[in-house]
Amino acid sequence: MKKLLFAILLISLTLKLSAQQKPVPLVQPPLPFREVSGIVKDDKGETVIGALVTL
């Protein structure tokens, strides 16, 4: 009987301690807004019209 009570106490203490930890974020928070400007050129040095640039 003492072993059962000790096991229950140990398990409940472990669960309580693990519940107090902060969760680790899976995704990094976004960076602050930045403005990017420039000219997109192809291999020949000509301007690419309507180019879409993603970061």
C-alpha positions as CSV (number, residue, x, y, z in Angstrom):
1,M,0.0,0.0,0.0
2,K,2.9,2.4,0.8
3,K,4.5,1.7,-2.5
4,L,1.2,2.6,-4.3
5,L,0.8,5.8,-2.5
6,F,4.5,6.7,-3.1
7,A,4.0,6.0,-6.8
8,I,0.9,8.1,-7.0
9,L,2.6,11.0,-5.2
10,L,5.7,10.8,-7.4
11,I,3.6,10.8,-10.6
12,S,1.4,13.7,-9.5
13,L,4.5,15.7,-8.5
14,T,6.1,15.0,-11.8
15,L,3.0,16.1,-13.7
16,K,2.6,19.3,-11.7
17,L,6.3,20.3,-12.3
18,S,6.1,19.6,-16.0
19,A,2.9,21.6,-16.4
20,Q,4.7,24.7,-15.1
21,Q,7.2,24.8,-17.9
22,K,6.7,27.3,-20.6
23,P,6.0,25.7,-24.0
24,V,8.7,26.1,-26.7
25,P,7.5,28.1,-29.7
26,L,7.4,26.0,-32.9
27,V,7.6,29.0,-35.2
28,Q,10.0,32.0,-34.7
29,P,8.2,35.3,-34.3
30,P,8.1,37.5,-37.4
31,L,10.7,40.1,-37.9
32,P,9.8,43.8,-37.8
33,F,8.5,45.3,-41.1
34,R,11.3,46.3,-43.5
35,E,11.0,48.0,-46.9
36,V,13.1,46.6,-49.8
37,S,13.5,48.4,-53.0
38,G,15.6,47.8,-56.1
39,I,15.6,46.7,-59.8
40,V,15.5,43.1,-60.9
41,K,17.5,42.3,-63.9
42,D,18.0,39.1,-65.9
43,D,21.2,37.5,-67.1
44,K,21.5,39.9,-70.0
45,G,21.2,42.9,-67.7
46,E,17.7,43.8,-68.9
47,T,15.0,44.9,-66.4
48,V,12.5,42.2,-65.6
49,I,9.0,43.7,-65.6
50,G,6.5,42.5,-63.1
51,A,9.0,40.5,-61.1
52,L,7.9,39.1,-57.7
53,V,10.5,39.0,-55.0
54,T,10.0,37.1,-51.8
55,L,12.2,37.0,-48.7
